[in-house]
Amino acid sequence: MAKSKTEDHIALFIDCDNISHRSIEGIINELSKYGIVNIRQAYGNWTKDNLKNWEDKLLEFAIKPIQQFDYSKNKNATDILMTIDAIDLLHTKDIDAFAFATSDSDFTPVVMRVQAEGIRVYGFGEKKTPKPFMAACSQFIFTEQLMKIEAAKVLDTNDNTRTIDVQQTPLKKSGKEMRQDTWLVNVLRTALEQTMDEDGWANLAAIGQYINNSTSFSPINFGYKKMSNLINEIDLFDIYLDPDTKQMSIRDKRFY
């Protein structure tokens, strides 16, 4: 008799030509919130010197390296192999979610194909990642933010003699900066409008679910671990915290 799964199984595909080795710890930690990352595959031409920094990370995080030679100049055979393997896995394994670590928009079609099967796709890439790929993912997180989070852990646990690059310290968007972000404000207000009751209140969990279903938004990209922290800081909404359930509800300040 087969055992029932208690946690989601996640397959992670890493495009090592387009992602920094320094981001992998943050990626694994983030995905572990949602399930077991039981398939971890990293793609690249491992004969090249520019991938040498990945070797220790492959061992540390039990990632399987997949070799792909460059068959011709200016053609990335790695992308094609990674796409083929992802589609094969889609039809042969019981996978609950896929994750793609890349800043390359060429993976947009495969992400859309996986989504068409009703499977969530987590995307990770640099801020330069083209918008079509980010939008195709169920959730997309900037690797720069993840590296800052990991750097902050080092600051908290190491002694003061260790030097940390100031560029790696956490950067939270202020309330003013977020209020000036038209896309973010529209995402939050639209989600509120679609989930609120007749008095204008909406449960934050319902808002989060609506946003997850309709956008690739993540509060991490703005420097916040939780949606509730971002809501508190952006200061656009009245907030009510239920004393019994501790659940947060919000409503638009403009109308009350």
C-alpha positions as CSV (number, residue, x, y, z in Angstrom):
1,M,0.0,0.0,0.0
2,A,1.5,3.3,-1.1
3,K,2.2,5.9,1.6
4,S,0.2,9.2,1.4
5,K,2.3,12.3,1.0
6,T,2.3,14.7,4.0
7,E,4.1,17.5,2.2
8,D,4.2,18.8,-1.4
9,H,7.0,17.6,-3.6
10,I,8.8,20.3,-5.5
11,A,11.2,20.0,-8.5
12,L,13.8,22.7,-8.8
13,F,15.6,23.4,-12.1
14,I,18.6,25.8,-12.0
15,D,19.9,27.6,-15.1
16,C,23.5,28.1,-13.8
17,D,24.4,30.3,-16.8
18,N,21.8,32.8,-15.6
19,I,21.7,32.6,-11.8
20,S,24.3,33.3,-9.2
21,H,25.7,30.5,-7.0
22,R,25.3,32.9,-4.0
23,S,21.5,32.8,-4.4
24,I,21.0,29.1,-4.0
25,E,20.8,28.9,-0.2
26,G,18.0,31.5,-0.2
27,I,16.2,29.7,-3.0
28,I,16.2,26.4,-1.1
29,N,15.2,28.0,2.2
30,E,12.3,29.8,0.5
31,L,11.0,26.7,-1.3
32,S,11.2,24.6,1.9
33,K,8.3,26.7,3.3
34,Y,6.1,25.1,0.7
35,G,7.2,21.5,0.6
36,I,10.1,19.1,0.1
37,V,12.5,20.0,-2.7
38,N,13.2,16.4,-3.6
39,I,14.4,17.0,-7.1
40,R,17.2,19.5,-7.5
41,Q,18.9,19.7,-10.9
42,A,21.5,22.3,-12.1
43,Y,22.2,22.8,-15.8
44,G,25.3,24.1,-17.5
45,N,28.5,23.4,-19.3
46,W,30.6,22.3,-16.3
47,T,33.9,22.4,-18.4
48,K,33.7,26.2,-18.3
49,D,35.6,28.2,-15.7
50,N,32.7,30.6,-15.0
51,L,30.7,27.7,-13.3
52,K,33.5,26.7,-11.0
53,N,31.9,28.6,-8.1
54,W,28.9,26.3,-8.3
55,E,30.8,23.1,-7.4
56,D,30.8,23.6,-3.6
57,K,27.1,24.6,-3.7
58,L,26.2,21.4,-5.6
59,L,27.7,19.3,-2.9
60,E,26.4,21.4,0.0
61,F,22.8,21.4,-1.2
62,A,22.7,17.9,-2.8
63,I,22.0,19.3,-6.3
64,K,22.5,17.0,-9.3
65,P,24.6,18.6,-12.0
66,I,23.4,18.1,-15.6
67,Q,26.2,18.5,-18.2
68,Q,25.3,20.2,-21.5
69,F,28.1,21.0,-24.0
70,D,27.8,24.0,-26.3
71,Y,27.2,22.6,-29.7
72,S,27.6,25.9,-31.4
73,K,28.4,29.5,-30.6
74,N,25.7,31.9,-29.4
75,K,23.3,29.0,-29.0
76,N,22.3,27.9,-25.5
77,A,21.7,24.1,-25.6
78,T,21.3,24.2,-21.8
79,D,17.9,26.0,-22.2
80,I,16.6,23.3,-24.5
81,L,17.7,20.4,-22.3
82,M,16.3,22.0,-19.2
83,T,13.0,22.5,-20.9
84,I,12.9,18.9,-22.2
85,D,13.6,17.5,-18.7
86,A,10.9,19.7,-17.1
87,I,8.3,18.5,-19.6
88,D,9.3,14.9,-19.2
89,L,9.1,15.2,-15.4
90,L,5.7,16.8,-15.8
91,H,4.3,13.6,-17.3
92,T,6.3,11.0,-15.4
93,K,6.5,12.1,-11.8
94,D,4.1,13.0,-9.1
95,I,5.2,16.6,-8.7
96,D,3.1,19.2,-6.8
97,A,5.1,22.3,-7.8
98,F,8.0,23.3,-10.1
99,A,10.6,25.9,-9.5
100,F,12.8,27.6,-12.1
101,A,15.9,29.6,-11.1
102,T,16.8,31.7,-14.1
103,S,16.8,35.2,-15.4
104,D,16.1,34.0,-19.0
105,S,12.7,34.7,-20.6
106,D,13.2,31.7,-22.9
107,F,11.6,29.6,-20.2
108,T,8.3,31.4,-20.3
109,P,6.6,28.9,-22.6
110,V,7.5,25.9,-20.4
111,V,6.3,27.8,-17.3
112,M,3.0,28.4,-19.0
113,R,2.8,24.8,-20.0
114,V,3.3,23.6,-16.5
115,Q,0.7,26.1,-15.2
116,A,-1.8,24.8,-17.7
117,E,-1.7,21.5,-15.8
118,G,-2.8,23.2,-12.7
119,I,0.7,23.0,-11.1
120,R,2.2,26.0,-9.3
121,V,5.5,27.4,-10.6
122,Y,7.9,29.4,-8.4
123,G,10.3,31.6,-10.2
124,F,13.6,33.0,-9.0
125,G,15.8,35.5,-10.9
126,E,17.5,38.8,-10.9
127,K,15.7,42.1,-11.1
128,K,16.7,42.3,-14.8
129,T,14.5,39.3,-15.6
130,P,12.1,40.1,-18.4
131,K,8.5,40.8,-17.2
132,P,6.8,38.0,-19.3
133,F,8.7,35.3,-17.4
134,M,8.0,36.9,-14.0
135,A,4.3,37.3,-14.9
136,A,4.0,33.6,-16.0
137,C,5.1,32.3,-12.6
138,S,2.7,31.7,-9.7
139,Q,5.2,33.6,-7.6
140,F,8.4,35.3,-8.6
141,I,11.1,36.3,-6.1
142,F,14.2,38.4,-6.8
143,T,17.4,36.6,-5.9
144,E,19.0,39.8,-4.8
145,Q,16.5,40.0,-2.0
146,L,17.1,36.4,-1.0
147,M,20.9,37.0,-0.8
148,K,20.3,40.0,1.4
149,I,18.2,37.9,3.8
150,E,21.0,35.3,4.0
151,A,23.5,38.1,4.6
152,A,21.4,39.4,7.5
153,K,21.5,35.9,9.1
154,V,25.2,36.0,9.0
155,L,25.2,39.4,10.7
156,D,23.0,38.1,13.4
157,T,25.0,34.9,14.1
158,N,28.6,35.7,13.4
159,D,31.0,37.8,15.5
160,N,31.7,41.4,14.7
161,T,35.1,40.6,13.2
162,R,33.6,39.3,10.0
163,T,33.1,41.9,7.2
164,I,29.9,41.8,5.3
165,D,29.4,43.7,2.0
166,V,27.0,46.6,2.8
167,Q,25.3,45.9,-0.5
168,Q,24.1,42.6,1.0
169,T,22.3,44.2,4.0
170,P,18.5,44.0,3.9
171,L,16.7,46.7,2.0
172,K,13.1,47.3,2.9
173,K,10.9,49.6,0.8
174,S,9.5,52.4,2.9
175,G,5.8,53.0,3.1
176,K,6.2,56.1,0.9
177,E,8.2,54.2,-1.7
178,M,5.5,51.4,-1.8
179,R,2.7,54.0,-2.1
180,Q,4.4,55.4,-5.1
181,D,4.5,51.9,-6.8
182,T,1.4,52.0,-8.9
183,W,1.5,48.3,-9.7
184,L,1.7,47.3,-6.1
185,V,-1.0,49.7,-5.0
186,N,-3.3,48.4,-7.8
187,V,-2.6,44.8,-6.8
188,L,-3.5,45.3,-3.2
189,R,-6.6,47.5,-3.8
190,T,-8.0,45.1,-6.5
191,A,-7.6,42.1,-4.2
192,L,-9.4,44.0,-1.4
193,E,-12.2,45.0,-3.7
194,Q,-12.7,41.4,-4.9
195,T,-12.8,39.9,-1.4
196,M,-14.3,42.5,0.9
197,D,-17.7,42.2,2.6
198,E,-20.5,44.8,2.5
199,D,-18.8,46.9,5.1
200,G,-15.6,47.1,3.1
201,W,-13.6,44.7,5.3
202,A,-11.6,41.7,3.8
203,N,-9.6,39.0,5.6
204,L,-5.9,39.2,4.8
205,A,-5.7,35.5,4.1
206,A,-8.4,35.8,1.4
207,I,-6.6,38.8,-0.1
208,G,-3.4,36.8,-0.1
209,Q,-5.1,33.9,-1.8
210,Y,-6.6,36.2,-4.5
211,I,-3.2,37.8,-5.2
212,N,-1.5,34.4,-5.4
213,N,-4.1,33.3,-7.9
214,S,-3.8,36.4,-10.1
215,T,-0.2,37.7,-9.9
216,S,3.4,36.7,-9.3
217,F,3.6,39.0,-6.3
218,S,5.8,38.2,-3.3
219,P,6.3,40.6,-0.3
220,I,9.9,39.4,-0.2
221,N,10.6,41.6,-3.3
222,F,9.8,44.6,-1.2
223,G,11.9,43.5,1.8
224,Y,9.1,41.9,4.0
225,K,8.7,38.3,5.0
226,K,5.0,38.5,5.5
227,M,2.1,40.3,3.8
228,S,0.9,41.6,7.2
229,N,4.2,43.4,7.7
230,L,4.0,45.1,4.3
231,I,0.3,46.1,4.9
232,N,1.3,47.7,8.2
233,E,4.1,49.7,6.6
234,I,2.3,50.8,3.4
235,D,-0.3,52.6,5.5
236,L,-3.1,52.6,2.9
237,F,-5.6,50.5,4.9
238,D,-7.5,50.5,8.2
239,I,-6.5,47.3,10.1
240,Y,-8.5,45.1,12.5
241,L,-6.9,42.2,14.4
242,D,-9.5,39.7,15.7
243,P,-8.7,39.3,19.4
244,D,-9.8,35.6,19.4
245,T,-8.5,34.3,16.1
246,K,-5.6,36.8,15.7
247,Q,-6.6,37.1,12.0
248,M,-6.1,40.4,10.3
249,S,-8.7,42.2,8.2
250,I,-8.3,45.5,6.3
251,R,-10.3,48.1,4.4
252,D,-9.4,51.0,2.2
253,K,-8.8,54.2,4.1
254,R,-10.0,56.3,1.2
255,F,-13.6,55.5,1.8
256,Y,-14.0,55.4,5.6
